[in-house]
Amino acid sequence: MKRWHDEFGPKLEILLFPSDEWRQELPTEEIPHAVQSHGLPIDAPGCHLMDKVSTNGPKANEVFKIAKISYPGDITWNFDGAFVFGADGSPMGKFSLRGDLAYADRLVRRAVATTAIGMQ
């Protein structure tokens, strides 16, 4: 994600949603430092650390509910729930940061290109 943030800056909004749904989660007060240790800002154009949320079940955050309409299935780990939304707010894809990063890169680039075309 740092690479995309460095390359696209505010053309790509990265929203980081921590969750306590899995084992060995960081305490809330340690999360900003962990994000920054990966080279990402916690509140800057193009990248924002959000409050802890639920990603699954009836108490899931609205962002995840919307994303799962198009890309169903539970999120099974923090880094498995990466969704890409278009400028119009519609989900464009889902990927895992532990999976095919070439696919993820194509998806992010398509979203940024689509947004750039729509804003001209």
Secondary structure, DSSP 8 states (H G I E B T S, - for coil): -HHHHHHHGGGS-EEE---SSSSS---GGGHHHHHHHTT--SEETTEEE------SSTT--HHHHHHHHHS-S---SGGG-EEEE-TTS-EEEEE-TTS-HHHHHHHHHHHHHHHHHHT-
